[in-house]
Amino acid sequence: MDAATITSWMREIDVAVRAERDHLVQLDAAIGDGDHGTNMVRGFEAVVQALGADDGSPPGKLLVLAGRTLVSTVGGASGPLWGSALRSGGRVLGEQMTFEGNQLVEVLSAALASVKDLGTAAVGDKTMVDALEPAVDTLRSRLHDGVALDQALDAAAAAAEAGMRSTVPLQARKGRASYLGERSVGHQDPGATSTALILRALQKAATKGA
């Protein structure tokens, strides 16, 4: 994997959040501000433009650029959280021009740690962590077992989607949704939903470049 993989990943996210914008808005309207879909579309549209104007940066630098762009263009919680996540992941790669599956695990692990630190959230709090942490754990374990990267990423994306669905019966303990108390139960978390889209986009981008 290389810089083209990162650019492809961001483009796949852009396509996915555009397609699911209304769904994300509906999910967020139920337990949040109702702007999550709009924010994600605006943010990743800006990321694709920023990466398109870049002149040959290595993959780690592209992730840092993507994160910085999200912070500057996205309101709400998703901009700072994903911005911090991508910057933290990008710093793992430094200046190297290519990376392998095990380093991708390190990138996503750093992103997860950043999200958990900034959002003070854990699995079960009804946040994006409910989708991101099982995806990272699954990717790590599958690669450790010798599974091919494309299959490991497919399993990781499926784990994110399962984690997304697991948020429905939970009561929110973080973010604006937590203000609703028991009324947050029965709703799928929008942040976990967009996170599952992002992991599936990664699987598509990495498979495309394989």
N, C-alpha and C positions, 0 to 999 in steps of 0.2 A: 504494500500500500504506500501511497505517496501523496503529494499535494493535490493531484487530480482526484484522489479518493475523497479528500476533505471537501473540495469544491463540489463534487458530485453529491456528497452527503448533504451539504447545505441546500443544494438545488432540490434534492428529493424532499427535504423538510419543507421547503417553500411550497412545492407542489402539494404536499400532504395537508399542510395547515390551510392552504387556500381551499382545498376540496372539503375540508371539515370545519371551515370557519363558522358556519351557521350552527353546527352541532356543538362546537366549543362555546359559542355565545349562549346557546340554550342551557348547557350544563352550568355555565357560570352565572347565568341569570337566576338560577334556582338557589344557589348558595353563595354567590359572590356579587361582584359589580356588573357582570354581564359583558365585560370587555375583553375577556381572555382570547377569544378567537380573533378579534380585530387587532389586538396587541401582537399576537404571534405572527399574523400575516404581515403587519407593518415591519416587525423586527427582522424576520427572515428575508423579506424582500430587500431590506437595506443591507443585510449580510451578503446576499447574492450579488448585489451591485458593488459592494466593497471588495469582495473577493474577485469579481470580474475585472476590477481596475488594478488589481495587484500585479506586480511584475516579477514573478518567479520566486516568491517566498517559500520556504520549506513548510511542511504540514503543521508543525507546531506553531509557527508564526501566524499561519492562516487561522488556526483555532483561537489564538489570542486576539487577532483582528476581529474575528466573528464575535467573540465575547465582548470586546470593547464596543462594537457596533450595537449589539443588543442593549447594553447598558445605556447608551446614549439615545436610543430610539424607542424603547419600550417602557411604558408605564406599568404600574402595578407591581406585583411580586415577581412575575416571570422574567422581566428584563434583568434585574439584579441577580436572580438565582441562576438562570441559564448563562448570563454573562460571566458570572464568577466561575461557574462550572466549566465553561469552554476555555476560559483563560487558565484555570488551574490545570486542565488537561493538556493544553498547549504547552505549558511550561515543562511538563514531563518530557516532551519530545525535543525540546531545545532547538538546535540548529540542524538536526539530522534530516536527510532528504527522504528516507524511507523508514518504514516501521513494520513490525510483524504483529501477529495476533496477541502474543504475550504483552507487548508494549501497549496495544490497544486496551487490554485489561487495565494496565496501569493508568492510562489516560482516563478511562471511565471511572476507575476507583478514585482518582484524584478529583474528578468532577463530582462524584457522589459525596466525598468527604467535604467538599466545599459547600454543597447544597445543605448537607446536614448541619454544618457549622453555622452557616448564615441563617438558615431557617429554623435552627434548633429543633429539627423534626426527626422522628424515627418511624420505622414501619409500624403501621397501626394508627398513625395520627391523621390519616385521610389527606395525604399530600402527594406530590410527585415522587417522594421517596418510596411510596408503596409500589410504584412501577419500576423505578430506577434501581433500587437495591437488589431485587430478585434478578433483574436482567444482568447486572454486573456479576453477581454470585454464580449465575448459570453459565455465563460466558467463561468465567474463570474455571469452573469445574469441568465443563465440556472440553476446553482446550487442554486441561491437565490430563484428561482421560484419553487424549490423542484424537479427538474428533476434529474433522476438517473445519477450517475457519468459517466457510459459508454455512455449514450445518450448525456450528456452534452459535453463530450470529442469529440464525433462524430460531434456535431454541431460546436464545436470550430475548429476542423480540416477542416470542410467544410468552415468556415469563413476565415481561413487562405488561403484556395485554391481560394476562391472568391477574397480575397485581392491580392493574387498572380496575378490573371488574370487582376485585375484592374490596374496593373502597365503598361500594354501594351500601352495605349494611353498617358501615362504621359511623361513629359520631366524630365529627371534626374536632381536633384538639389544637389546631394551629390555623393562623390566618383568619380572614374575614368570616369564613364559614363557621369557625368555632363560636362566633357570637350567636349563632342560631341554636346552639345546644342540640337537643334531641331532634329538632326540625331538620338538621343536616343529614339525619339517617334516611336511607332510601334513595340518595342521589349519588351519582358517580362523580368523582372528583375531576374537575376540568384539568388541573395540572397533571394529574396522573394520566389523563387521557392524551394530552399533547405529548407527554413523555413517551408513551407507548408509540405514538406516531413517529417520534424522533428516533427511537430504537429500530423501528421497522424501516425507516428511511436509511439508517446506517447499514442494515443488512442488505438492502437493495443496492446501495452505492458500492459496498465492498464486493458484492457478488458480481456487479457489472464490471468492476475493474479487475476481477480475478482472471 
